[in-house]
Amino acid sequence: MEITNRQEKEITIVAVKGRIDGITAPEFETYLSELIAQGRRSFIINCSGLEYISSAGLRSILIIAKRLKTEQGNIYFSGLKGAVEEVFKISGFYSLFKIYDSDASALNNI
């Protein structure tokens, strides 16, 4: 898994490539936790490079979302496709989170 981030105004865009599974989910969670600890509160998670997400990855997202809620933060998703998009739909994440086609669309609507 490869994670990068960039800042757009008050929003941190985090791009994830590869897989978020039982092995990499803790790394993903730690990465976002460190950004939250630095004072960042609004995130777009760009999933266009994400090939796979397991239940451990979904759990990490929920943990981060819960932490952001207590910190008055927000998490959004962009670029879902293929199997990852299906997992988000089946798991009910489409009703829990705002999901956009692209980072630009998310930035324009947040």
N, C-alpha and C positions, 0 to 999 in steps of 0.2 A: 504494500500500500504506500502511496505517495500523497502527502498532504502539503498544500501551499496556501498562503493567504495573501490578500491585498485589501487595502482600505479604499472605500468609495464613500466620501463624506463621513457620515456616522456609522456606516455599515461595513462590517468585515465580511468579505467574500472568501469562503474556504472551499477550495477545489480538492476533491478526493478522487484519486485514481486507483484502480485495482479492486481489491476486495476488503470489505469490512466483515470479518468473521470472528470466531472465537479466539483466534490468535491476535488479530489486529485491532479488535474493538477496544481493548484497554488503551492502546496507543492513541486511537481516535478520541476517546473520552478524555484522556490526559491532555492532549493537544488543545482541545476546546476549553477544558478547565483552566489551563494556563492563560489562555486569551481572556477568559472571564476574570481571572485574578488580576489581569493587567487593566481591568476596567472596561473592557469591551462588552457591549450589551445587545447589539443587534447583529445577527448573522444570516447570511445566505449561504447555504451549503450547496455548492455546485456539484451535482452528481453525474454530469455528462461523461466523465471518465470512469465512473464506478461500474464494474462488471458484475458484482455480486454483493449481496448483503444477507447476512444470516440473522437468526433471532437474537444473537448476541449483539450484533450491530444495531438492531432495532431497539434493544434494551439500552444501549449506550445513548442513542438519540433521546429516548424518553428520560433518562437520568439527566442529560444536559438540559433538555427542555424544562424539566422540573426545577432545576437550579436557576435557570434564566427567569422563570416565572417569579421565583422569590426575590430576584434581583431587578425586577421590572424590565426584563429584557425580552427579546423576540428571536425566534428562529424560523427561517423560511427555507424552501428548497427549490432548486432550479435544475433543469436539464435531465430530468428522469427519463429513462428509456428502457425498453426491453424487459429483461427479467427483474431488474430493480424496480421499475415502475409497477410491474405486476405484484411484487411483494408489498409495495406501499399500498396498492389498492386492496389486496386481499387482507392485509393486516389492519385496515381501517385508518391508516395514516393520512389518507386524503381528507378525511373528516376532522382530523386532529390538527393538521398543519396547512398553511397556505403554500401552494405549490405552483410554480411558474415555469413557463417554457424555457426562459433564458434569464441570465443575470440582468440584462437590460430591462426586460419586462418586470422583473421583481423590483428593481430600483425605481422604475416609473410608477409602481403601484403601492409602494410602501409608504 
